[in-house]
Amino acid sequence: MNLININHLTKSYGTTTILNDISFMLNSNEKVAIVGRNGAGKSTLLKIIYGLENYDDGSIFIHPNIKLGYFSQESLLSSEKTVIEEMNS
């Protein structure tokens, strides 16, 4: 089953293009890793998928029966919980 489908996604901040023509799909029972240098747009892509950021062009399909969660990398700055404890809360 196709859970997430990203087609030709583009995102810019002013004249700086962060994501350019990104396309991929994630099917059930698949695992994915997003790897890249700092500033490559990894967090921006995840924020767009979760709906925290807008995008300039392209399309996103998220299957209506899946539940997304987003865990910001800044979330643990003031917490004494473990990552697993934070995710479960």
PyMOL commands that set and color helices and strands:
alter all, ss='L'
color gray80, all
select helices_A, chain A and resi 42-50+83-88
alter helices_A, ss='H'
color red, helices_A
select strands_A, chain A and resi 2-13+16-27+57-62
alter strands_A, ss='S'
color yellow, strands_A
deselect
rebuild
show_as cartoon
